[in-house]
Amino acid sequence: MLRFLLLLALAGLVYLVLRASLRSFLDGFRPHDRPGPRALRDELVRDPVCETYIPRSRAITRTAGDTTYYFCSPDCAARFVRPS
Ligand SMILES: [Zn+2]
């Protein structure tokens, strides 16, 4: 009986360790899935010219007044006509 309980405790421990390592494994491959400082920094922004979504960190920015526009490429930034 004691042995059974010991085995059960061991199984629970193994389960917890596996679950924790699986979670960190998944996090390593999908860093943008959950909100956090990293996800916020790499938030998707919409290119108003071609309507493509790009990570903010890789977007080309143009500021008009107090609005910042994000573009996928220098081409789109050059084609952009500021809305009046
Ligand atoms: Zn574009």
PDB file of the backbone (N, CA, C, O) and the ligand in Angstrom, with CONECT records:
HET     ZN  A 101       1
ATOM      1  N   MET A   1       0.826  -1.206   0.000  1.00  0.00           N
ATOM      2  CA  MET A   1       0.000   0.000   0.000  1.00  0.00           C
ATOM      3  C   MET A   1       0.862   1.257   0.000  1.00  0.00           C
ATOM      4  O   MET A   1       0.604   2.203  -0.744  1.00  0.00           O
ATOM      5  N   LEU A   2       1.915   1.251   0.868  1.00  0.00           N
ATOM      6  CA  LEU A   2       2.814   2.394   0.932  1.00  0.00           C
ATOM      7  C   LEU A   2       3.531   2.560  -0.414  1.00  0.00           C
ATOM      8  O   LEU A   2       3.755   3.667  -0.904  1.00  0.00           O
ATOM      9  N   ARG A   3       3.870   1.416  -0.976  1.00  0.00           N
ATOM     10  CA  ARG A   3       4.580   1.441  -2.238  1.00  0.00           C
ATOM     11  C   ARG A   3       3.700   2.034  -3.352  1.00  0.00           C
ATOM     12  O   ARG A   3       4.168   2.776  -4.216  1.00  0.00           O
ATOM     13  N   PHE A   4       2.430   1.682  -3.295  1.00  0.00           N
ATOM     14  CA  PHE A   4       1.481   2.213  -4.271  1.00  0.00           C
ATOM     15  C   PHE A   4       1.371   3.740  -4.175  1.00  0.00           C
ATOM     16  O   PHE A   4       1.331   4.444  -5.184  1.00  0.00           O
ATOM     17  N   LEU A   5       1.322   4.233  -2.913  1.00  0.00           N
ATOM     18  CA  LEU A   5       1.226   5.676  -2.707  1.00  0.00           C
ATOM     19  C   LEU A   5       2.486   6.390  -3.208  1.00  0.00           C
ATOM     20  O   LEU A   5       2.423   7.470  -3.795  1.00  0.00           O
ATOM     21  N   LEU A   6       3.620   5.752  -2.956  1.00  0.00           N
ATOM     22  CA  LEU A   6       4.893   6.314  -3.393  1.00  0.00           C
ATOM     23  C   LEU A   6       4.936   6.421  -4.913  1.00  0.00           C
ATOM     24  O   LEU A   6       5.397   7.410  -5.482  1.00  0.00           O
ATOM     25  N   LEU A   7       4.434   5.356  -5.549  1.00  0.00           N
ATOM     26  CA  LEU A   7       4.397   5.315  -7.006  1.00  0.00           C
ATOM     27  C   LEU A   7       3.479   6.404  -7.549  1.00  0.00           C
ATOM     28  O   LEU A   7       3.772   7.049  -8.555  1.00  0.00           O
ATOM     29  N   LEU A   8       2.372   6.586  -6.858  1.00  0.00           N
ATOM     30  CA  LEU A   8       1.392   7.595  -7.270  1.00  0.00           C
ATOM     31  C   LEU A   8       2.005   9.000  -7.175  1.00  0.00           C
ATOM     32  O   LEU A   8       1.834   9.832  -8.066  1.00  0.00           O
ATOM     33  N   ALA A   9       2.727   9.240  -6.064  1.00  0.00           N
ATOM     34  CA  ALA A   9       3.364  10.534  -5.863  1.00  0.00           C
ATOM     35  C   ALA A   9       4.419  10.777  -6.933  1.00  0.00           C
ATOM     36  O   ALA A   9       4.562  11.888  -7.443  1.00  0.00           O
ATOM     37  N   LEU A  10       5.149   9.726  -7.262  1.00  0.00           N
ATOM     38  CA  LEU A  10       6.188   9.825  -8.282  1.00  0.00           C
ATOM     39  C   LEU A  10       5.571  10.137  -9.643  1.00  0.00           C
ATOM     40  O   LEU A  10       6.083  10.958 -10.404  1.00  0.00           O
ATOM     41  N   ALA A  11       4.463   9.461  -9.927  1.00  0.00           N
ATOM     42  CA  ALA A  11       3.777   9.691 -11.200  1.00  0.00           C
ATOM     43  C   ALA A  11       3.276  11.126 -11.293  1.00  0.00           C
ATOM     44  O   ALA A  11       3.356  11.754 -12.349  1.00  0.00           O
ATOM     45  N   GLY A  12       2.756  11.643 -10.169  1.00  0.00           N
ATOM     46  CA  GLY A  12       2.279  13.018 -10.149  1.00  0.00           C
ATOM     47  C   GLY A  12       3.415  13.997 -10.375  1.00  0.00           C
ATOM     48  O   GLY A  12       3.258  14.998 -11.074  1.00  0.00           O
ATOM     49  N   LEU A  13       4.558  13.701  -9.778  1.00  0.00           N
ATOM     50  CA  LEU A  13       5.727  14.558  -9.926  1.00  0.00           C
ATOM     51  C   LEU A  13       6.204  14.558 -11.376  1.00  0.00           C
ATOM     52  O   LEU A  13       6.498  15.609 -11.944  1.00  0.00           O
ATOM     53  N   VAL A  14       6.275  13.378 -11.959  1.00  0.00           N
ATOM     54  CA  VAL A  14       6.708  13.252 -13.355  1.00  0.00           C
ATOM     55  C   VAL A  14       5.744  14.025 -14.259  1.00  0.00           C
ATOM     56  O   VAL A  14       6.164  14.713 -15.189  1.00  0.00           O
ATOM     57  N   TYR A  15       4.464  13.900 -13.974  1.00  0.00           N
ATOM     58  CA  TYR A  15       3.449  14.608 -14.763  1.00  0.00           C
ATOM     59  C   TYR A  15       3.650  16.118 -14.698  1.00  0.00           C
ATOM     60  O   TYR A  15       3.571  16.808 -15.714  1.00  0.00           O
ATOM     61  N   LEU A  16       3.915  16.631 -13.477  1.00  0.00           N
ATOM     62  CA  LEU A  16       4.105  18.069 -13.308  1.00  0.00           C
ATOM     63  C   LEU A  16       5.342  18.554 -14.062  1.00  0.00           C
ATOM     64  O   LEU A  16       5.322  19.596 -14.718  1.00  0.00           O
ATOM     65  N   VAL A  17       6.424  17.770 -13.951  1.00  0.00           N
ATOM     66  CA  VAL A  17       7.669  18.155 -14.622  1.00  0.00           C
ATOM     67  C   VAL A  17       7.478  18.138 -16.134  1.00  0.00           C
ATOM     68  O   VAL A  17       7.922  19.047 -16.835  1.00  0.00           O
ATOM     69  N   LEU A  18       6.813  17.095 -16.630  1.00  0.00           N
ATOM     70  CA  LEU A  18       6.573  16.994 -18.071  1.00  0.00           C
ATOM     71  C   LEU A  18       5.720  18.156 -18.572  1.00  0.00           C
ATOM     72  O   LEU A  18       5.983  18.734 -19.627  1.00  0.00           O
ATOM     73  N   ARG A  19       4.693  18.481 -17.792  1.00  0.00           N
ATOM     74  CA  ARG A  19       3.791  19.550 -18.204  1.00  0.00           C
ATOM     75  C   ARG A  19       4.532  20.892 -18.246  1.00  0.00           C
ATOM     76  O   ARG A  19       4.333  21.696 -19.158  1.00  0.00           O
ATOM     77  N   ALA A  20       5.393  21.119 -17.238  1.00  0.00           N
ATOM     78  CA  ALA A  20       6.140  22.376 -17.186  1.00  0.00           C
ATOM     79  C   ALA A  20       7.118  22.477 -18.353  1.00  0.00           C
ATOM     80  O   ALA A  20       7.249  23.534 -18.970  1.00  0.00           O
ATOM     81  N   SER A  21       7.807  21.368 -18.655  1.00  0.00           N
ATOM     82  CA  SER A  21       8.789  21.434 -19.734  1.00  0.00           C
ATOM     83  C   SER A  21       8.099  21.514 -21.085  1.00  0.00           C
ATOM     84  O   SER A  21       8.608  22.147 -22.010  1.00  0.00           O
ATOM     85  N   LEU A  22       6.951  20.880 -21.199  1.00  0.00           N
ATOM     86  CA  LEU A  22       6.193  20.971 -22.446  1.00  0.00           C
ATOM     87  C   LEU A  22       5.735  22.406 -22.680  1.00  0.00           C
ATOM     88  O   LEU A  22       5.756  22.901 -23.807  1.00  0.00           O
ATOM     89  N   ARG A  23       5.325  23.059 -21.611  1.00  0.00           N
ATOM     90  CA  ARG A  23       4.848  24.436 -21.717  1.00  0.00           C
ATOM     91  C   ARG A  23       5.970  25.363 -22.143  1.00  0.00           C
ATOM     92  O   ARG A  23       5.772  26.220 -23.005  1.00  0.00           O
ATOM     93  N   SER A  24       7.154  25.204 -21.547  1.00  0.00           N
ATOM     94  CA  SER A  24       8.253  26.085 -21.921  1.00  0.00           C
ATOM     95  C   SER A  24       8.748  25.748 -23.330  1.00  0.00           C
ATOM     96  O   SER A  24       9.238  26.616 -24.052  1.00  0.00           O
ATOM     97  N   PHE A  25       8.612  24.473 -23.707  1.00  0.00           N
ATOM     98  CA  PHE A  25       8.972  24.060 -25.058  1.00  0.00           C
ATOM     99  C   PHE A  25       8.069  24.758 -26.072  1.00  0.00           C
ATOM    100  O   PHE A  25       8.548  25.286 -27.075  1.00  0.00           O
ATOM    101  N   LEU A  26       6.781  24.761 -25.812  1.00  0.00           N
ATOM    102  CA  LEU A  26       5.820  25.408 -26.707  1.00  0.00           C
ATOM    103  C   LEU A  26       6.031  26.912 -26.739  1.00  0.00           C
ATOM    104  O   LEU A  26       5.923  27.536 -27.794  1.00  0.00           O
ATOM    105  N   ASP A  27       6.331  27.491 -25.589  1.00  0.00           N
ATOM    106  CA  ASP A  27       6.593  28.929 -25.523  1.00  0.00           C
ATOM    107  C   ASP A  27       7.775  29.321 -26.397  1.00  0.00           C
ATOM    108  O   ASP A  27       7.771  30.375 -27.032  1.00  0.00           O
ATOM    109  N   GLY A  28       8.787  28.459 -26.422  1.00  0.00           N
ATOM    110  CA  GLY A  28       9.968  28.748 -27.214  1.00  0.00           C
ATOM    111  C   GLY A  28       9.650  28.832 -28.695  1.00  0.00           C
ATOM    112  O   GLY A  28      10.289  29.583 -29.433  1.00  0.00           O
ATOM    113  N   PHE A  29       8.660  28.061 -29.130  1.00  0.00           N
ATOM    114  CA  PHE A  29       8.332  28.052 -30.551  1.00  0.00           C
ATOM    115  C   PHE A  29       7.216  29.022 -30.920  1.00  0.00           C
ATOM    116  O   PHE A  29       7.093  29.420 -32.079  1.00  0.00           O
ATOM    117  N   ARG A  30       6.405  29.402 -29.942  1.00  0.00           N
ATOM    118  CA  ARG A  30       5.318  30.330 -30.249  1.00  0.00           C
ATOM    119  C   ARG A  30       5.359  31.514 -29.293  1.00  0.00           C
ATOM    120  O   ARG A  30       4.467  31.668 -28.459  1.00  0.00           O
ATOM    121  N   PRO A  31       6.394  32.359 -29.407  1.00  0.00           N
ATOM    122  CA  PRO A  31       6.564  33.448 -28.443  1.00  0.00           C
ATOM    123  C   PRO A  31       5.511  34.543 -28.587  1.00  0.00           C
ATOM    124  O   PRO A  31       5.345  35.345 -27.667  1.00  0.00           O
ATOM    125  N   HIS A  32       4.795  34.603 -29.712  1.00  0.00           N
ATOM    126  CA  HIS A  32       3.878  35.720 -29.913  1.00  0.00           C
ATOM    127  C   HIS A  32       2.430  35.359 -29.604  1.00  0.00           C
ATOM    128  O   HIS A  32       1.531  36.179 -29.792  1.00  0.00           O
ATOM    129  N   ASP A  33       2.199  34.139 -29.132  1.00  0.00           N
ATOM    130  CA  ASP A  33       0.824  33.710 -28.939  1.00  0.00           C
ATOM    131  C   ASP A  33       0.142  34.315 -27.722  1.00  0.00           C
ATOM    132  O   ASP A  33      -1.072  34.517 -27.707  1.00  0.00           O
ATOM    133  N   ARG A  34       0.932  34.595 -26.718  1.00  0.00           N
ATOM    134  CA  ARG A  34       0.303  35.140 -25.519  1.00  0.00           C
ATOM    135  C   ARG A  34       0.745  36.576 -25.297  1.00  0.00           C
ATOM    136  O   ARG A  34       1.877  36.931 -25.625  1.00  0.00           O
ATOM    137  N   PRO A  35      -0.123  37.397 -24.750  1.00  0.00           N
ATOM    138  CA  PRO A  35       0.246  38.789 -24.520  1.00  0.00           C
ATOM    139  C   PRO A  35       1.354  38.909 -23.495  1.00  0.00           C
ATOM    140  O   PRO A  35       1.383  38.154 -22.523  1.00  0.00           O
ATOM    141  N   GLY A  36       2.246  39.826 -23.692  1.00  0.00           N
ATOM    142  CA  GLY A  36       3.375  40.040 -22.794  1.00  0.00           C
ATOM    143  C   GLY A  36       4.213  41.146 -23.381  1.00  0.00           C
ATOM    144  O   GLY A  36       3.911  41.647 -24.464  1.00  0.00           O
ATOM    145  N   PRO A  37       5.251  41.531 -22.691  1.00  0.00           N
ATOM    146  CA  PRO A  37       6.076  42.639 -23.185  1.00  0.00           C
ATOM    147  C   PRO A  37       6.606  42.373 -24.581  1.00  0.00           C
ATOM    148  O   PRO A  37       6.663  43.273 -25.419  1.00  0.00           O
ATOM    149  N   ARG A  38       6.995  41.129 -24.822  1.00  0.00           N
ATOM    150  CA  ARG A  38       7.572  40.787 -26.113  1.00  0.00           C
ATOM    151  C   ARG A  38       6.512  40.856 -27.219  1.00  0.00           C
ATOM    152  O   ARG A  38       6.774  41.365 -28.309  1.00  0.00           O
ATOM    153  N   ALA A  39       5.324  40.344 -26.926  1.00  0.00           N
ATOM    154  CA  ALA A  39       4.240  40.355 -27.903  1.00  0.00           C
ATOM    155  C   ALA A  39       3.800  41.783 -28.190  1.00  0.00           C
ATOM    156  O   ALA A  39       3.463  42.121 -29.325  1.00  0.00           O
ATOM    157  N   LEU A  40       3.805  42.615 -27.160  1.00  0.00           N
ATOM    158  CA  LEU A  40       3.393  44.001 -27.357  1.00  0.00           C
ATOM    159  C   LEU A  40       4.371  44.729 -28.262  1.00  0.00           C
ATOM    160  O   LEU A  40       3.972  45.530 -29.107  1.00  0.00           O
ATOM    161  N   ARG A  41       5.630  44.450 -28.083  1.00  0.00           N
ATOM    162  CA  ARG A  41       6.630  45.127 -28.885  1.00  0.00           C
ATOM    163  C   ARG A  41       6.501  44.708 -30.348  1.00  0.00           C
ATOM    164  O   ARG A  41       6.720  45.508 -31.258  1.00  0.00           O
ATOM    165  N   ASP A  42       6.141  43.432 -30.559  1.00  0.00           N
ATOM    166  CA  ASP A  42       6.017  42.924 -31.914  1.00  0.00           C
ATOM    167  C   ASP A  42       4.563  42.829 -32.358  1.00  0.00           C
ATOM    168  O   ASP A  42       4.199  41.943 -33.131  1.00  0.00           O
ATOM    169  N   GLU A  43       3.759  43.719 -31.881  1.00  0.00           N
ATOM    170  CA  GLU A  43       2.351  43.773 -32.245  1.00  0.00           C
ATOM    171  C   GLU A  43       2.215  43.930 -33.767  1.00  0.00           C
ATOM    172  O   GLU A  43       3.019  44.602 -34.412  1.00  0.00           O
ATOM    173  N   LEU A  44       1.182  43.297 -34.315  1.00  0.00           N
ATOM    174  CA  LEU A  44       0.963  43.419 -35.751  1.00  0.00           C
ATOM    175  C   LEU A  44       0.300  44.757 -36.071  1.00  0.00           C
ATOM    176  O   LEU A  44      -0.653  45.175 -35.413  1.00  0.00           O
ATOM    177  N   VAL A  45       0.826  45.407 -37.087  1.00  0.00           N
ATOM    178  CA  VAL A  45       0.268  46.680 -37.520  1.00  0.00           C
ATOM    179  C   VAL A  45      -0.116  46.557 -38.992  1.00  0.00           C
ATOM    180  O   VAL A  45       0.466  45.759 -39.727  1.00  0.00           O
ATOM    181  N   ARG A  46      -1.092  47.344 -39.414  1.00  0.00           N
ATOM    182  CA  ARG A  46      -1.604  47.226 -40.777  1.00  0.00           C
ATOM    183  C   ARG A  46      -0.987  48.285 -41.681  1.00  0.00           C
ATOM    184  O   ARG A  46      -0.941  49.474 -41.362  1.00  0.00           O
ATOM    185  N   ASP A  47      -0.526  47.805 -42.798  1.00  0.00           N
ATOM    186  CA  ASP A  47      -0.031  48.686 -43.840  1.00  0.00           C
ATOM    187  C   ASP A  47      -1.256  49.283 -44.551  1.00  0.00           C
ATOM    188  O   ASP A  47      -2.035  48.534 -45.141  1.00  0.00           O
ATOM    189  N   PRO A  48      -1.444  50.606 -44.512  1.00  0.00           N
ATOM    190  CA  PRO A  48      -2.655  51.200 -45.107  1.00  0.00           C
ATOM    191  C   PRO A  48      -2.654  51.144 -46.636  1.00  0.00           C
ATOM    192  O   PRO A  48      -3.696  51.358 -47.256  1.00  0.00           O
ATOM    193  N   VAL A  49      -1.515  50.864 -47.247  1.00  0.00           N
ATOM    194  CA  VAL A  49      -1.446  50.835 -48.713  1.00  0.00           C
ATOM    195  C   VAL A  49      -1.853  49.473 -49.256  1.00  0.00           C
ATOM    196  O   VAL A  49      -2.762  49.390 -50.082  1.00  0.00           O
ATOM    197  N   CYS A  50      -1.204  48.409 -48.811  1.00  0.00           N
ATOM    198  CA  CYS A  50      -1.506  47.088 -49.344  1.00  0.00           C
ATOM    199  C   CYS A  50      -2.290  46.232 -48.356  1.00  0.00           C
ATOM    200  O   CYS A  50      -2.594  45.075 -48.647  1.00  0.00           O
ATOM    201  N   GLU A  51      -2.622  46.793 -47.180  1.00  0.00           N
ATOM    202  CA  GLU A  51      -3.438  46.121 -46.174  1.00  0.00           C
ATOM    203  C   GLU A  51      -2.824  44.843 -45.620  1.00  0.00           C
ATOM    204  O   GLU A  51      -3.533  43.949 -45.158  1.00  0.00           O
ATOM    205  N   THR A  52      -1.514  44.769 -45.672  1.00  0.00           N
ATOM    206  CA  THR A  52      -0.800  43.631 -45.108  1.00  0.00           C
ATOM    207  C   THR A  52      -0.510  43.913 -43.638  1.00  0.00           C
ATOM    208  O   THR A  52      -0.260  45.055 -43.253  1.00  0.00           O
ATOM    209  N   TYR A  53      -0.544  42.876 -42.832  1.00  0.00           N
ATOM    210  CA  TYR A  53      -0.167  43.023 -41.428  1.00  0.00           C
ATOM    211  C   TYR A  53       1.294  42.639 -41.265  1.00  0.00           C
ATOM    212  O   TYR A  53       1.727  41.582 -41.723  1.00  0.00           O
ATOM    213  N   ILE A  54       2.048  43.512 -40.605  1.00  0.00           N
ATOM    214  CA  ILE A  54       3.465  43.236 -40.355  1.00  0.00           C
ATOM    215  C   ILE A  54       3.777  43.492 -38.892  1.00  0.00           C
ATOM    216  O   ILE A  54       3.117  44.305 -38.246  1.00  0.00           O
ATOM    217  N   PRO A  55       4.799  42.790 -38.356  1.00  0.00           N
ATOM    218  CA  PRO A  55       5.219  43.075 -36.975  1.00  0.00           C
ATOM    219  C   PRO A  55       5.753  44.507 -36.898  1.00  0.00           C
ATOM    220  O   PRO A  55       6.497  44.957 -37.768  1.00  0.00           O
ATOM    221  N   ARG A  56       5.362  45.196 -35.854  1.00  0.00           N
ATOM    222  CA  ARG A  56       5.745  46.599 -35.715  1.00  0.00           C
ATOM    223  C   ARG A  56       7.256  46.795 -35.765  1.00  0.00           C
ATOM    224  O   ARG A  56       7.745  47.792 -36.297  1.00  0.00           O
ATOM    225  N   SER A  57       7.996  45.826 -35.202  1.00  0.00           N
ATOM    226  CA  SER A  57       9.451  45.967 -35.146  1.00  0.00           C
ATOM    227  C   SER A  57      10.083  45.946 -36.536  1.00  0.00           C
ATOM    228  O   SER A  57      11.196  46.439 -36.720  1.00  0.00           O
ATOM    229  N   ARG A  58       9.366  45.369 -37.530  1.00  0.00           N
ATOM    230  CA  ARG A  58       9.940  45.289 -38.869  1.00  0.00           C
ATOM    231  C   ARG A  58       9.283  46.253 -39.841  1.00  0.00           C
ATOM    232  O   ARG A  58       9.623  46.269 -41.024  1.00  0.00           O
ATOM    233  N   ALA A  59       8.347  47.054 -39.355  1.00  0.00           N
ATOM    234  CA  ALA A  59       7.625  47.958 -40.244  1.00  0.00           C
ATOM    235  C   ALA A  59       8.429  49.222 -40.507  1.00  0.00           C
ATOM    236  O   ALA A  59       9.276  49.628 -39.712  1.00  0.00           O
ATOM    237  N   ILE A  60       8.136  49.823 -41.640  1.00  0.00           N
ATOM    238  CA  ILE A  60       8.713  51.123 -41.970  1.00  0.00           C
ATOM    239  C   ILE A  60       7.703  52.163 -41.526  1.00  0.00           C
ATOM    240  O   ILE A  60       6.521  52.057 -41.855  1.00  0.00           O
ATOM    241  N   THR A  61       8.141  53.152 -40.794  1.00  0.00           N
ATOM    242  CA  THR A  61       7.184  54.103 -40.227  1.00  0.00           C
ATOM    243  C   THR A  61       7.276  55.472 -40.894  1.00  0.00           C
ATOM    244  O   THR A  61       8.343  55.941 -41.289  1.00  0.00           O
ATOM    245  N   ARG A  62       6.096  56.089 -40.998  1.00  0.00           N
ATOM    246  CA  ARG A  62       6.001  57.491 -41.433  1.00  0.00           C
ATOM    247  C   ARG A  62       5.081  58.179 -40.443  1.00  0.00           C
ATOM    248  O   ARG A  62       4.022  57.652 -40.102  1.00  0.00           O
ATOM    249  N   THR A  63       5.472  59.329 -39.992  1.00  0.00           N
ATOM    250  CA  THR A  63       4.640  60.054 -39.042  1.00  0.00           C
ATOM    251  C   THR A  63       4.019  61.257 -39.737  1.00  0.00           C
ATOM    252  O   THR A  63       4.708  62.049 -40.379  1.00  0.00           O
ATOM    253  N   ALA A  64       2.709  61.375 -39.594  1.00  0.00           N
ATOM    254  CA  ALA A  64       1.990  62.518 -40.148  1.00  0.00           C
ATOM    255  C   ALA A  64       1.198  63.139 -39.010  1.00  0.00           C
ATOM    256  O   ALA A  64       0.268  62.524 -38.488  1.00  0.00           O
ATOM    257  N   GLY A  65       1.562  64.345 -38.629  1.00  0.00           N
ATOM    258  CA  GLY A  65       0.918  64.955 -37.477  1.00  0.00           C
ATOM    259  C   GLY A  65       1.263  64.154 -36.235  1.00  0.00           C
ATOM    260  O   GLY A  65       2.437  63.950 -35.926  1.00  0.00           O
ATOM    261  N   ASP A  66       0.237  63.700 -35.522  1.00  0.00           N
ATOM    262  CA  ASP A  66       0.521  62.868 -34.350  1.00  0.00           C
ATOM    263  C   ASP A  66       0.138  61.416 -34.614  1.00  0.00           C
ATOM    264  O   ASP A  66      -0.006  60.636 -33.672  1.00  0.00           O
ATOM    265  N   THR A  67      -0.030  61.041 -35.892  1.00  0.00           N
ATOM    266  CA  THR A  67      -0.352  59.661 -36.239  1.00  0.00           C
ATOM    267  C   THR A  67       0.855  59.010 -36.889  1.00  0.00           C
ATOM    268  O   THR A  67       1.506  59.595 -37.755  1.00  0.00           O
ATOM    269  N   THR A  68       1.141  57.799 -36.461  1.00  0.00           N
ATOM    270  CA  THR A  68       2.232  57.053 -37.076  1.00  0.00           C
ATOM    271  C   THR A  68       1.644  55.970 -37.974  1.00  0.00           C
ATOM    272  O   THR A  68       0.756  55.226 -37.556  1.00  0.00           O
ATOM    273  N   TYR A  69       2.132  55.883 -39.187  1.00  0.00           N
ATOM    274  CA  TYR A  69       1.690  54.860 -40.133  1.00  0.00           C
ATOM    275  C   TYR A  69       2.806  53.843 -40.301  1.00  0.00           C
ATOM    276  O   TYR A  69       3.991  54.173 -40.252  1.00  0.00           O
ATOM    277  N   TYR A  70       2.392  52.595 -40.502  1.00  0.00           N
ATOM    278  CA  TYR A  70       3.369  51.505 -40.632  1.00  0.00           C
ATOM    279  C   TYR A  70       3.242  50.870 -42.001  1.00  0.00           C
ATOM    280  O   TYR A  70       2.138  50.611 -42.479  1.00  0.00           O
ATOM    281  N   PHE A  71       4.365  50.625 -42.621  1.00  0.00           N
ATOM    282  CA  PHE A  71       4.372  50.056 -43.973  1.00  0.00           C
ATOM    283  C   PHE A  71       5.251  48.822 -44.035  1.00  0.00           C
ATOM    284  O   PHE A  71       6.217  48.674 -43.287  1.00  0.00           O
ATOM    285  N   CYS A  72       4.872  47.920 -44.977  1.00  0.00           N
ATOM    286  CA  CYS A  72       5.611  46.671 -45.102  1.00  0.00           C
ATOM    287  C   CYS A  72       6.909  46.876 -45.860  1.00  0.00           C
ATOM    288  O   CYS A  72       7.857  46.111 -45.688  1.00  0.00           O
ATOM    289  N   SER A  73       6.960  47.910 -46.703  1.00  0.00           N
ATOM    290  CA  SER A  73       8.145  48.114 -47.532  1.00  0.00           C
ATOM    291  C   SER A  73       8.308  49.593 -47.861  1.00  0.00           C
ATOM    292  O   SER A  73       7.359  50.365 -47.727  1.00  0.00           O
ATOM    293  N   PRO A  74       9.501  49.993 -48.291  1.00  0.00           N
ATOM    294  CA  PRO A  74       9.700  51.395 -48.703  1.00  0.00           C
ATOM    295  C   PRO A  74       8.781  51.769 -49.865  1.00  0.00           C
ATOM    296  O   PRO A  74       8.373  52.924 -49.989  1.00  0.00           O
ATOM    297  N   ASP A  75       8.456  50.792 -50.716  1.00  0.00           N
ATOM    298  CA  ASP A  75       7.540  51.034 -51.835  1.00  0.00           C
ATOM    299  C   ASP A  75       6.190  51.524 -51.343  1.00  0.00           C
ATOM    300  O   ASP A  75       5.658  52.517 -51.839  1.00  0.00           O
ATOM    301  N   CYS A  76       5.643  50.820 -50.363  1.00  0.00           N
ATOM    302  CA  CYS A  76       4.339  51.197 -49.832  1.00  0.00           C
ATOM    303  C   CYS A  76       4.408  52.554 -49.154  1.00  0.00           C
ATOM    304  O   CYS A  76       3.487  53.361 -49.274  1.00  0.00           O
ATOM    305  N   ALA A  77       5.487  52.804 -48.448  1.00  0.00           N
ATOM    306  CA  ALA A  77       5.633  54.083 -47.766  1.00  0.00           C
ATOM    307  C   ALA A  77       5.670  55.219 -48.792  1.00  0.00           C
ATOM    308  O   ALA A  77       5.135  56.299 -48.543  1.00  0.00           O
ATOM    309  N   ALA A  78       6.303  54.976 -49.946  1.00  0.00           N
ATOM    310  CA  ALA A  78       6.399  55.990 -50.982  1.00  0.00           C
ATOM    311  C   ALA A  78       5.055  56.199 -51.681  1.00  0.00           C
ATOM    312  O   ALA A  78       4.744  57.297 -52.142  1.00  0.00           O
ATOM    313  N   ARG A  79       4.255  55.110 -51.752  1.00  0.00           N
ATOM    314  CA  ARG A  79       2.959  55.218 -52.431  1.00  0.00           C
ATOM    315  C   ARG A  79       1.865  55.785 -51.531  1.00  0.00           C
ATOM    316  O   ARG A  79       0.773  56.122 -51.989  1.00  0.00           O
ATOM    317  N   PHE A  80       2.180  55.882 -50.257  1.00  0.00           N
ATOM    318  CA  PHE A  80       1.154  56.304 -49.304  1.00  0.00           C
ATOM    319  C   PHE A  80       0.761  57.765 -49.510  1.00  0.00           C
ATOM    320  O   PHE A  80       1.614  58.649 -49.588  1.00  0.00           O
ATOM    321  N   VAL A  81      -0.544  58.000 -49.596  1.00  0.00           N
ATOM    322  CA  VAL A  81      -1.067  59.360 -49.653  1.00  0.00           C
ATOM    323  C   VAL A  81      -1.761  59.618 -48.332  1.00  0.00           C
ATOM    324  O   VAL A  81      -2.701  58.909 -47.972  1.00  0.00           O
ATOM    325  N   ARG A  82      -1.317  60.598 -47.628  1.00  0.00           N
ATOM    326  CA  ARG A  82      -1.852  60.889 -46.307  1.00  0.00           C
ATOM    327  C   ARG A  82      -3.331  61.301 -46.398  1.00  0.00           C
ATOM    328  O   ARG A  82      -3.685  62.200 -47.160  1.00  0.00           O
ATOM    329  N   PRO A  83      -4.195  60.627 -45.606  1.00  0.00           N
ATOM    330  CA  PRO A  83      -5.602  61.042 -45.615  1.00  0.00           C
ATOM    331  C   PRO A  83      -5.764  62.423 -45.010  1.00  0.00           C
ATOM    332  O   PRO A  83      -5.126  62.744 -44.007  1.00  0.00           O
ATOM    333  N   SER A  84      -6.619  63.246 -45.617  1.00  0.00           N
ATOM    334  CA  SER A  84      -6.769  64.615 -45.138  1.00  0.00           C
ATOM    335  C   SER A  84      -7.909  64.721 -44.120  1.00  0.00           C
ATOM    336  O   SER A  84      -8.180  65.807 -43.608  1.00  0.00           O
TER     337      SER A  84
HETATM  338 ZN    ZN A 101       2.638  47.206 -48.106  1.00  0.00          ZN2+
END
